[in-house]
Amino acid sequence: MTELQWGDAEFTGYYWDSELKDPALVIRVKPSKSTFQELICFWATNLNLNLNYLDQVGSLRTWAVTFESLPEGRWRVLFDFAGQGSVEFECNSLAIRSVLGA
């Protein structure tokens, strides 16, 4: 996960995917010079959304995205929008999938 170049990526939203085997929070991003991707976060907890939707129209540009390895194999993920808010959570495991046609 530390290899991902998601600084200056477009954060376009999130949703809960109920069709996967395990409960998952899905974050949609479009890294610069890449196609849309979804970060799938299984068994997400401690979700903290610090976003002002009244001031936002369209996607948010990330300043940095950090992935911190936690004890027992969990991850802490932070999307930092440089003064425009943040999204932070913990999860058991992560996966990435490309979004075709987006």
DRENPA-3360 file (N, C-alpha, C; in nm, 2 decimals, always signed):
BEGIN
1 = MTELQWGD = +0.08/-0.12/+0.00/+0.00/+0.00/+0.00/+0.09/+0.13/+0.00 ~ +0.20/+0.12/+0.06/+0.29/+0.24/+0.06/+0.33/+0.28/-0.08 ~ +0.32/+0.19/-0.18/+0.36/+0.22/-0.32/+0.26/+0.31/-0.39 ~ +0.14/+0.32/-0.34/+0.03/+0.40/-0.41/+0.07/+0.55/-0.42 ~ +0.05/+0.61/-0.53/+0.08/+0.75/-0.55/-0.05/+0.82/-0.56 ~ -0.11/+0.84/-0.44/-0.25/+0.90/-0.44/-0.24/+1.05/-0.39 ~ -0.12/+1.11/-0.37/-0.12/+1.25/-0.35/-0.17/+1.31/-0.48 ~ -0.25/+1.42/-0.47/-0.30/+1.48/-0.59/-0.39/+1.40/-0.67;
9 = AEFTGYYW = -0.46/+1.31/-0.60/-0.57/+1.22/-0.67/-0.70/+1.29/-0.64 ~ -0.80/+1.25/-0.72/-0.94/+1.30/-0.71/-1.01/+1.20/-0.62 ~ -1.06/+1.25/-0.51/-1.15/+1.17/-0.42/-1.29/+1.20/-0.47 ~ -1.36/+1.10/-0.52/-1.50/+1.12/-0.57/-1.61/+1.07/-0.48 ~ -1.58/+1.00/-0.38/-1.68/+0.96/-0.29/-1.65/+0.82/-0.22 ~ -1.75/+0.77/-0.15/-1.74/+0.65/-0.08/-1.88/+0.58/-0.07 ~ -1.88/+0.45/-0.05/-2.01/+0.38/-0.03/-1.98/+0.25/+0.04 ~ -2.08/+0.19/+0.10/-2.08/+0.06/+0.16/-2.12/-0.04/+0.06;
17 = DSELKDPA = -2.04/-0.14/+0.03/-2.07/-0.24/-0.06/-2.12/-0.37/+0.01 ~ -2.25/-0.39/-0.01/-2.32/-0.50/+0.06/-2.31/-0.63/-0.02 ~ -2.26/-0.63/-0.14/-2.26/-0.74/-0.23/-2.13/-0.83/-0.21 ~ -2.03/-0.78/-0.14/-1.91/-0.86/-0.12/-1.93/-0.95/-0.01 ~ -1.85/-1.05/+0.00/-1.86/-1.16/+0.11/-1.85/-1.09/+0.25 ~ -1.76/-1.00/+0.27/-1.74/-0.93/+0.40/-1.78/-0.79/+0.39 ~ -1.83/-0.73/+0.49/-1.87/-0.58/+0.49/-1.75/-0.50/+0.44 ~ -1.78/-0.40/+0.35/-1.66/-0.32/+0.30/-1.71/-0.18/+0.28;
25 = LVIRVKPS = -1.62/-0.09/+0.32/-1.62/+0.05/+0.28/-1.54/+0.06/+0.15 ~ -1.60/+0.13/+0.05/-1.53/+0.15/-0.08/-1.51/+0.30/-0.10 ~ -1.39/+0.33/-0.12/-1.35/+0.47/-0.15/-1.31/+0.48/-0.30 ~ -1.37/+0.58/-0.37/-1.35/+0.60/-0.51/-1.25/+0.71/-0.53 ~ -1.14/+0.68/-0.60/-1.04/+0.78/-0.63/-0.99/+0.77/-0.78 ~ -0.94/+0.88/-0.83/-0.88/+0.88/-0.96/-0.74/+0.94/-0.94 ~ -0.64/+0.85/-0.93/-0.51/+0.90/-0.92/-0.47/+0.98/-1.05 ~ -0.38/+1.08/-1.03/-0.34/+1.16/-1.14/-0.27/+1.06/-1.24;
33 = KSTFQELI = -0.30/+1.08/-1.37/-0.24/+1.00/-1.48/-0.28/+0.85/-1.47 ~ -0.40/+0.83/-1.42/-0.45/+0.69/-1.41/-0.60/+0.69/-1.42 ~ -0.66/+0.57/-1.43/-0.80/+0.55/-1.44/-0.86/+0.55/-1.30 ~ -0.99/+0.56/-1.29/-1.06/+0.55/-1.16/-1.03/+0.42/-1.09 ~ -1.01/+0.42/-0.96/-0.99/+0.30/-0.88/-1.07/+0.30/-0.76 ~ -1.10/+0.19/-0.70/-1.17/+0.18/-0.57/-1.08/+0.11/-0.47 ~ -1.07/+0.17/-0.36/-1.00/+0.11/-0.24/-1.10/+0.04/-0.16 ~ -1.09/-0.09/-0.15/-1.19/-0.17/-0.08/-1.14/-0.20/+0.06;
41 = CFWATNLN = -1.21/-0.16/+0.16/-1.16/-0.16/+0.30/-1.26/-0.26/+0.38 ~ -1.21/-0.38/+0.40/-1.29/-0.48/+0.47/-1.30/-0.46/+0.62 ~ -1.42/-0.47/+0.67/-1.44/-0.46/+0.82/-1.39/-0.32/+0.87 ~ -1.43/-0.22/+0.80/-1.39/-0.08/+0.84/-1.46/-0.04/+0.97 ~ -1.38/+0.03/+1.05/-1.43/+0.08/+1.18/-1.37/+0.22/+1.20 ~ -1.42/+0.28/+1.31/-1.37/+0.41/+1.35/-1.36/+0.51/+1.23 ~ -1.47/+0.51/+1.15/-1.48/+0.60/+1.03/-1.50/+0.74/+1.08 ~ -1.41/+0.83/+1.04/-1.42/+0.97/+1.08/-1.42/+1.06/+0.95;
49 = LNLNYLDQ = -1.54/+1.11/+0.92/-1.55/+1.20/+0.80/-1.55/+1.34/+0.84 ~ -1.45/+1.42/+0.80/-1.44/+1.56/+0.84/-1.45/+1.64/+0.71 ~ -1.57/+1.64/+0.65/-1.60/+1.70/+0.52/-1.71/+1.80/+0.53 ~ -1.70/+1.91/+0.47/-1.81/+2.01/+0.47/-1.88/+2.00/+0.33 ~ -1.99/+1.93/+0.32/-2.05/+1.91/+0.19/-2.11/+2.03/+0.13 ~ -2.14/+2.13/+0.22/-2.20/+2.25/+0.17/-2.10/+2.33/+0.09 ~ -1.97/+2.32/+0.12/-1.87/+2.39/+0.05/-1.81/+2.32/-0.07 ~ -1.84/+2.19/-0.08/-1.78/+2.11/-0.19/-1.88/+2.08/-0.30;
57 = VGSLRTWA = -1.82/+2.09/-0.42/-1.90/+2.06/-0.54/-1.80/+1.97/-0.62 ~ -1.84/+1.85/-0.66/-1.76/+1.76/-0.73/-1.66/+1.69/-0.65 ~ -1.54/+1.66/-0.70/-1.44/+1.58/-0.63/-1.35/+1.67/-0.55 ~ -1.28/+1.60/-0.45/-1.18/+1.67/-0.37/-1.04/+1.62/-0.41 ~ -0.95/+1.71/-0.41/-0.81/+1.68/-0.45/-0.74/+1.64/-0.32 ~ -0.67/+1.52/-0.32/-0.60/+1.48/-0.20/-0.46/+1.55/-0.19 ~ -0.43/+1.58/-0.07/-0.29/+1.63/-0.04/-0.20/+1.51/-0.02 ~ -0.25/+1.42/+0.06/-0.17/+1.30/+0.09/-0.27/+1.19/+0.13;
65 = VTFESLPE = -0.23/+1.07/+0.11/-0.30/+0.95/+0.15/-0.20/+0.86/+0.22 ~ -0.23/+0.83/+0.35/-0.13/+0.75/+0.43/-0.19/+0.62/+0.47 ~ -0.11/+0.51/+0.47/-0.15/+0.38/+0.51/-0.06/+0.34/+0.62 ~ -0.11/+0.32/+0.74/-0.03/+0.28/+0.86/-0.07/+0.14/+0.90 ~ +0.03/+0.06/+0.91/+0.01/-0.08/+0.95/-0.01/-0.08/+1.11 ~ -0.12/-0.15/+1.15/-0.15/-0.15/+1.29/-0.13/-0.29/+1.35 ~ -0.13/-0.31/+1.48/-0.12/-0.45/+1.54/-0.23/-0.54/+1.49 ~ -0.20/-0.66/+1.49/-0.30/-0.77/+1.45/-0.34/-0.76/+1.30;
73 = GRWRVLFD = -0.25/-0.70/+1.22/-0.27/-0.70/+1.08/-0.37/-0.59/+1.02 ~ -0.42/-0.50/+1.11/-0.51/-0.40/+1.07/-0.44/-0.28/+1.00 ~ -0.52/-0.19/+0.94/-0.46/-0.08/+0.87/-0.54/+0.05/+0.92 ~ -0.47/+0.16/+0.93/-0.53/+0.29/+0.95/-0.50/+0.37/+0.82 ~ -0.60/+0.43/+0.76/-0.59/+0.50/+0.64/-0.64/+0.64/+0.66 ~ -0.57/+0.74/+0.61/-0.60/+0.88/+0.62/-0.59/+0.94/+0.48 ~ -0.71/+1.00/+0.44/-0.71/+1.09/+0.32/-0.71/+1.23/+0.37 ~ -0.61/+1.30/+0.34/-0.59/+1.44/+0.38/-0.62/+1.54/+0.26;
81 = FAGQGSVE = -0.71/+1.63/+0.28/-0.75/+1.72/+0.17/-0.70/+1.86/+0.19 ~ -0.59/+1.87/+0.26/-0.51/+2.00/+0.28/-0.61/+2.12/+0.32 ~ -0.67/+2.11/+0.43/-0.75/+2.22/+0.48/-0.90/+2.21/+0.44 ~ -0.93/+2.12/+0.35/-1.07/+2.10/+0.30/-1.13/+1.98/+0.37 ~ -1.06/+1.92/+0.47/-1.11/+1.81/+0.54/-1.03/+1.68/+0.54 ~ -1.09/+1.57/+0.58/-1.02/+1.45/+0.59/-1.12/+1.33/+0.60 ~ -1.07/+1.21/+0.56/-1.14/+1.09/+0.58/-1.04/+0.99/+0.65 ~ -1.08/+0.94/+0.76/-0.99/+0.85/+0.83/-1.07/+0.73/+0.88;
89 = FECNSLAI = -1.00/+0.61/+0.88/-1.07/+0.49/+0.93/-0.96/+0.38/+0.95 ~ -1.01/+0.27/+1.01/-0.93/+0.15/+1.03/-1.00/+0.04/+0.96 ~ -0.92/-0.06/+0.92/-0.99/-0.18/+0.86/-0.90/-0.30/+0.87 ~ -0.96/-0.42/+0.85/-0.89/-0.54/+0.86/-0.80/-0.57/+0.74 ~ -0.84/-0.54/+0.62/-0.76/-0.56/+0.50/-0.81/-0.47/+0.39 ~ -0.72/-0.46/+0.29/-0.74/-0.36/+0.18/-0.72/-0.43/+0.05 ~ -0.80/-0.39/-0.05/-0.78/-0.44/-0.19/-0.81/-0.32/-0.28 ~ -0.76/-0.33/-0.40/-0.78/-0.22/-0.50/-0.84/-0.29/-0.63;
97 = RSVLGA = -0.94/-0.22/-0.68/-0.99/-0.27/-0.81/-1.01/-0.15/-0.90 ~ -0.98/-0.17/-1.03/-1.00/-0.07/-1.13/-1.15/-0.06/-1.17 ~ -1.19/+0.06/-1.20/-1.33/+0.09/-1.23/-1.34/+0.11/-1.38 ~ -1.40/+0.01/-1.46/-1.41/+0.02/-1.60/-1.52/+0.12/-1.64 ~ -1.49/+0.19/-1.74/-1.59/+0.28/-1.80/-1.62/+0.41/-1.72 ~ -1.53/+0.43/-1.61/-1.56/+0.55/-1.53/-1.47/+0.67/-1.58;
% end
